[in-house]
Amino acid sequence: MKPFIRCLTHKMVTVAIMLAVASSVSAASDGDYVIGIDDVLQVTVWGNKDLDLVVAVRPDGKISFPLTGEVKAAGLTVPQLTEILTEKLAASVKNPNVSVMVKEIKSYRVYLVGRVAKPGVHPIQAGTPLLQALTFAGGVAPGADLSAAYVIRGNEKIAVDLRKLIQEGDLKHNLPLKTGDTIVVPESVTANNESGGPEIYLLGKFAKPGVYPIKQEMPVLHALFLAGGMAPGGDPKKAFLVRGSTRTPVDIDSLIQEGDLSQNLMLKAGDTLTIPEGLEIQNAVFVMGEVKKPGSYPRAEALTVLKVMALAGGFTDFAAPNRTTLIRQEGSKKVEKRVNIKDILSDPASNEDFQLKAGDVLVVPSKLF
């Protein structure tokens, strides 16, 4: 997909989400909301300002209100609680006119993770449609794999194809959410692509180096945009493409500055495009994914797995080091090997901290995916 089309698609998807939920908002508010624990209620007794109070539903499901004592609120609808308060207040207040409003919904929560603008915990009403919940998180973020989204509900994983929902209006994917649901919107470009599909490797001084799945051949310029452009310190005149055992120089500087389309080579599945640092990094090892300092590290002959991880600053809080992947070029083939760094750290006597080779790529995936 072309970069500007990708950007446009993201904007269209976000707008589509906002529009698609407009009708669902009113639909959700038509039903009677069931009050839950931690909800905040505004209770108004008209003509009695001293009884206009904001109360929270306690963990035992009750509220405390003047002249009524403790009243159970959790599990009731707003009209039901209004009727009960009216009956109890009638013993002390003449013809009480009671109004109850849910000021803050805190009892229903969903969790949004992955490629959303504002991941985190968001309060919802029971039955809130998926698209509406996504608006609370600011919509999807660039790089989201809409087709691979899913909801975790207890021990169940429910697939929700956001692309079909938005682009085709397939409402079976607009799942009514329940409290405690976790909505996961994966990245379309993941450091650990286990699908077995075609992919390219963008290494070195890219803003977002990584392993990128592709559907068809891709020009160098498009790959550059896909990886967020070039990072500071890169040498665009000395970029190179590795295909099998063949290494082809690519002058990205001439491509961008002079429009030299002869440098806009087509990348194929399995290709590796590298932008080196100012100094040549033929003898480097690459580390990417959930480490604190991803990048290239020279002098491969002196590096082992643990040494290069130390140079990379260790793992982030989201790392899954037990699922690290080593990608190594062996002749004309790329070979992937699973490396359990947890085992190496915990039992080095039984798990070798093996020597790395020039061109090796270590990918530390996120434990969220």
Buried (B, 14 or more C-beta within 10 A) or exposed (E): BBBEEBEEBBEEBBEBBBEBBEEBBEEBEEEEBBBBBBBBBBBBBEEBEEBEBEBBBBEEBBBEBBBBEEBBBBEBBBEBBBBBBBEBBEEEBEEBEBBBEBBEBBBBBBBBBBBBBEBEEBBBBBBBBBBBBBBBBBBBBBBBBBEBBBBBBEEEEBEBBBBBBBBEEEEEBBBEBBBEBBBBBBBBBBBBBEEEEBBBBBBBBBEBBBBBBBEEBBBBBBBBBBBBBBBEEBBBBBBBBBBEEEEEEBBBBBBBEEEEEEBBBEBBBBBBBBBBBEEEBEBBBBBBBBBEEBBBBBEBEEBBBBBBBEBBEEBBEBBBBBBBBBBBBEEEEBEBEEBEBBBBBEEEEEBEBEEBBBBBBBBBBBBBB
